[in-house]
Amino acid sequence: MFSKYERQKDKRSYGERFSMFTGPQFISPPERIKPNKILQWDGEGMPIYATSGAAAE
């Protein structure tokens, strides 16, 4: 048994399907999240977390 909606042919023309994927995907790039900690590694390979200068401001 299968659904009548399963594996249906796309009824749009090639131009309509192709135009969907052209042009800019994002209007403007999202704003970057500023880091609030700096990750440093010690000699044994353990992480050391320190607050960054941007987080203190």
C-alpha positions as CSV (number, residue, x, y, z in Angstrom):
1,M,0.0,0.0,0.0
2,F,1.2,3.5,-0.7
3,S,-0.2,7.0,-0.6
4,K,-1.5,8.5,-3.8
5,Y,0.7,11.6,-3.0
6,E,3.9,9.6,-2.8
7,R,6.4,10.0,-5.7
8,Q,4.2,12.3,-7.8
9,K,5.7,14.1,-10.8
10,D,6.4,17.8,-10.2
11,K,3.8,19.6,-12.3
12,R,5.8,22.8,-12.5
13,S,7.7,23.6,-15.7
14,Y,11.5,23.5,-15.8
15,G,11.7,27.3,-15.8
16,E,9.5,27.5,-12.6
17,R,11.6,24.9,-10.8
18,F,14.9,26.4,-11.9
19,S,14.0,30.0,-10.9
20,M,13.4,28.8,-7.4
21,F,17.2,28.2,-6.9
22,T,18.6,31.2,-8.7
23,G,19.5,34.6,-7.1
24,P,20.6,35.4,-3.6
25,Q,19.6,32.8,-1.0
26,F,19.9,35.3,1.8
27,I,19.1,39.0,1.6
28,S,21.9,39.9,4.0
29,P,24.2,37.7,6.0
30,P,23.3,37.2,9.6
31,E,25.1,39.1,12.3
32,R,27.9,37.1,13.9
33,I,27.7,36.2,17.6
34,K,30.5,37.8,19.4
35,P,32.5,35.3,21.5
36,N,32.4,35.8,25.3
37,K,35.2,33.4,26.2
38,I,38.6,32.6,24.7
39,L,39.7,29.0,24.6
40,Q,43.3,28.3,25.3
41,W,45.1,24.9,25.7
42,D,47.6,24.1,28.3
43,G,50.6,21.8,27.9
44,E,48.7,18.7,28.9
45,G,46.0,19.3,26.3
46,M,43.3,20.5,28.8
47,P,41.2,23.6,27.8
48,I,41.5,26.8,29.8
49,Y,38.6,29.3,29.4
50,A,39.3,33.0,29.8
51,T,36.9,35.9,29.4
52,S,37.6,37.9,26.3
53,G,37.9,41.7,26.3
54,A,34.7,42.1,24.3
55,A,32.7,40.3,27.0
56,A,34.0,42.7,29.7
57,E,32.9,45.8,27.8
